[in-house]
Structures are given as C-alpha cells and as structure tokens.
Amino acid sequence: MALIHSFPPVSTPQARTLILGSMPGGASLRAGEYYAHSRNLFWPILGELVGAHPSLPYALRLRHLTDAGLALWDVLQSCERDGSLDASIAPATIVPNDFTAFFARHPHIERVFFNGAMAETSFRRHVLKSLPAQLAGLHLQRLPSTSPANAACSFADRLAAWREITAIPADAAQRSST
C-alpha cells in the first residue's frame, strides 16, 4: 500500500462553510488538484452553484469557491491506500488533519458538509471528539458523494442535495435582518 498525503486547505479567514472530502484520489494526487478525476461531479456541481465551472482554470475555480465563502479540505492528512477508493484506505494508517488549528484560523465557519460517507465517518471518528467545546454547535451534514463510484445517484439528485451549501442558514438570515 502507498502512503499518501492530502492537500492544504483552500480557504480564507472569512469562510463560513467548509466542504470536506476524505482523501484525494489518484487523479487528484497526480494533478495536484482537488477533484481532478474527469468523471467526478464536484466541479460540475460547484459550477452550477457558485460559478466554479470545470472549464475554468483551476485557480479561478478555487477563487469562485472562496469568494462564495466556501473552504475546501480533506479529513485525512495521510493514510495508506491502494488505488483511489475510500474503501481501500487502511483504517490503522489514518492520520486526520489538524482541525483545532484550522477552526482557530477560520472562526466564522458554522457549517461543515461532507462529500460522502467516508468523509463524515472519518470526521466523526477521528476529529469530532478532539475539537474544543465551543465548536459543538457546528452544523454537520453529509452530502451524496460526487465520486464516479457513486453511480447510483444521478447528477440532478446530487445537485439538488448540494444546493444546501449555498443556502443561508436560518440563524444567519435572522442575524442579518436585525
């Protein structure tokens, strides 16, 4: 099995929403870009939602994300895995990213969305219990994976679910109207 490492986060201190994957796949690791597999629907979905269309240069896609108040990262800092599937990650080799430091640098993040089950499971198992108590109120939500391995879920269904990342939380809407 190969030891692999994730990328640094894509974020600004003003980010309000964090999108978490588990670990970049082989195509992403080779390209040095998040969600580089040509059949992964992350960029087509984010293109529809915030203008980060897959036809744009990578740096511009990232700018669209951060301009929309989104941050992007992976739960795992490193692990051993053969191939690209989350199911191939060796559980005993999982090392999570430092979320305590991340949230300290990003105090406005209120919502965390997981790109699939592995990201959510890994965060809940390896990260959540180590976070400071003041982060207990984070909104955590799993979204359907954008991976081509999630072929049972249509693009339309995934897009409908992913619209949640651009919805204004009720408490934030209430704060801005007062």
C-alpha positions as CSV (number, residue, x, y, z in Angstrom):
1,M,0.0,0.0,0.0
2,A,1.1,3.5,-0.8
3,L,1.3,6.2,1.9
4,I,-0.5,9.3,0.5
5,H,-1.0,12.8,1.8
6,S,-3.8,15.3,1.3
7,F,-3.5,18.9,0.1
8,P,-3.5,22.1,2.1
9,P,-6.9,23.7,2.7
10,V,-8.4,26.1,0.2
11,S,-9.8,28.9,2.4
12,T,-9.9,32.4,3.5
13,P,-10.3,33.6,7.1
14,Q,-13.8,34.8,6.2
15,A,-15.1,31.3,5.1
16,R,-18.4,30.4,6.6
17,T,-18.8,26.9,5.2
18,L,-16.3,24.0,5.0
19,I,-16.6,21.2,2.4
20,L,-14.7,18.1,3.4
21,G,-13.7,15.1,1.3
22,S,-11.9,12.1,2.7
23,M,-8.6,11.9,0.8
24,P,-7.7,12.9,-2.8
25,G,-7.9,10.1,-5.3
26,G,-5.2,9.1,-7.7
27,A,-6.1,11.5,-10.5
28,S,-6.1,14.4,-8.0
29,L,-2.8,13.4,-6.4
30,R,-1.2,13.2,-9.9
31,A,-2.6,16.6,-10.9
32,G,-2.1,18.3,-7.6
33,E,-5.7,19.5,-7.7
34,Y,-8.8,18.7,-5.7
35,Y,-11.3,16.6,-7.6
36,A,-9.3,16.2,-10.8
37,H,-10.9,13.0,-12.0
38,S,-12.7,13.8,-15.2
39,R,-15.9,11.9,-14.1
40,N,-16.1,13.4,-10.6
41,L,-19.1,15.7,-10.4
42,F,-17.6,18.1,-7.8
43,W,-16.7,20.8,-10.3
44,P,-19.8,20.5,-12.4
45,I,-21.9,20.8,-9.3
46,L,-19.9,23.7,-7.9
47,G,-20.0,25.3,-11.4
48,E,-23.8,25.3,-11.2
49,L,-23.9,26.6,-7.6
50,V,-21.1,29.2,-7.4
51,G,-19.7,29.5,-11.0
52,A,-16.7,27.2,-10.4
53,H,-17.2,25.5,-13.8
54,P,-14.8,22.7,-14.7
55,S,-13.9,24.5,-17.9
56,L,-12.3,27.3,-15.9
57,P,-8.6,27.2,-14.9
58,Y,-8.2,25.5,-11.5
59,A,-7.0,28.7,-9.7
60,L,-10.1,30.5,-10.9
61,R,-12.4,27.7,-9.7
62,L,-10.8,27.9,-6.3
63,R,-11.3,31.7,-6.3
64,H,-15.1,31.2,-7.0
65,L,-15.3,28.9,-4.0
66,T,-13.6,31.3,-1.6
67,D,-15.5,34.3,-3.0
68,A,-18.7,32.3,-2.1
69,G,-17.5,31.9,1.5
70,L,-16.6,28.2,1.0
71,A,-13.5,26.4,2.3
72,L,-12.3,23.1,0.9
73,W,-10.2,20.4,2.6
74,D,-10.0,16.7,3.4
75,V,-10.5,15.0,6.7
76,L,-7.4,12.9,6.4
77,Q,-3.9,14.3,6.4
78,S,-2.4,10.9,5.4
79,C,-3.2,7.2,5.1
80,E,-2.2,4.1,3.2
81,R,-4.4,3.2,0.3
82,D,-4.1,1.1,-2.9
83,G,-6.0,2.8,-5.7
84,S,-8.4,5.6,-5.3
85,L,-11.4,4.1,-3.5
86,D,-12.2,5.2,0.1
87,A,-12.9,1.5,0.8
88,S,-9.2,0.8,0.2
89,I,-7.9,3.0,2.9
90,A,-6.2,1.0,5.6
91,P,-8.0,2.2,8.8
92,A,-5.0,1.7,11.1
93,T,-3.0,4.2,9.0
94,I,-5.4,7.1,9.2
95,V,-4.0,10.4,10.4
96,P,-6.5,13.3,10.5
97,N,-5.7,16.9,9.6
98,D,-5.4,19.4,12.4
99,F,-8.9,20.8,12.7
100,T,-8.4,22.5,16.0
101,A,-5.8,24.8,14.4
102,F,-8.0,25.1,11.2
103,F,-11.1,26.3,13.1
104,A,-9.0,28.7,15.2
105,R,-7.8,30.3,11.9
106,H,-11.4,30.2,10.5
107,P,-13.6,31.4,13.3
108,H,-16.6,32.2,11.0
109,I,-17.2,28.6,9.9
110,E,-20.6,27.5,11.1
111,R,-21.3,24.6,8.7
112,V,-19.4,21.5,7.6
113,F,-20.6,19.5,4.7
114,F,-19.1,16.1,3.9
115,N,-18.6,14.8,0.4
116,G,-19.8,11.3,1.0
117,A,-19.9,8.8,3.8
118,M,-16.2,8.2,4.3
119,A,-15.5,11.9,5.0
120,E,-18.3,12.1,7.5
121,T,-17.4,8.8,9.3
122,S,-13.7,9.8,9.5
123,F,-14.5,13.2,10.8
124,R,-16.9,11.9,13.5
125,R,-14.5,9.1,14.5
126,H,-11.1,10.8,14.3
127,V,-11.8,14.6,14.7
128,L,-15.0,15.5,16.4
129,K,-14.2,14.3,19.9
130,S,-10.9,16.3,19.9
131,L,-12.5,19.7,19.0
132,P,-12.9,22.4,21.6
133,A,-16.3,22.6,23.2
134,Q,-17.1,25.9,21.5
135,L,-17.3,24.1,18.2
136,A,-20.0,21.7,19.5
137,G,-22.6,23.9,17.7
138,L,-21.2,23.3,14.2
139,H,-23.8,22.2,11.7
140,L,-22.6,18.8,10.2
141,Q,-24.2,17.3,7.2
142,R,-23.4,14.5,4.7
143,L,-24.0,15.1,1.1
144,P,-24.0,12.5,-1.6
145,S,-20.5,11.8,-2.9
146,T,-19.5,13.4,-6.1
147,S,-17.3,10.4,-6.9
148,P,-17.9,8.4,-10.1
149,A,-18.1,5.4,-7.8
150,N,-21.5,6.8,-6.6
151,A,-23.1,6.0,-9.9
152,A,-26.5,5.1,-8.3
153,C,-27.1,8.8,-7.6
154,S,-28.0,11.0,-10.6
155,F,-26.4,14.4,-11.3
156,A,-29.8,16.0,-10.7
157,D,-30.2,14.4,-7.3
158,R,-26.7,15.3,-6.3
159,L,-27.1,18.9,-7.4
160,A,-30.4,19.2,-5.5
161,A,-28.7,17.9,-2.3
162,W,-25.6,20.1,-2.8
163,R,-27.7,23.2,-3.1
164,E,-27.7,23.2,0.7
165,I,-24.1,24.6,0.7
166,T,-25.3,27.9,-0.7
167,A,-28.4,28.2,1.4
168,I,-28.3,30.8,4.0
169,P,-28.8,29.2,7.4
170,A,-31.9,30.5,9.2
171,D,-30.0,31.8,12.2
172,A,-27.6,33.8,9.9
173,A,-30.6,35.2,7.9
174,Q,-32.2,36.2,11.2
175,R,-28.9,37.9,12.4
176,S,-28.6,39.9,9.2
177,S,-32.1,41.2,9.4
178,T,-31.7,42.6,12.9
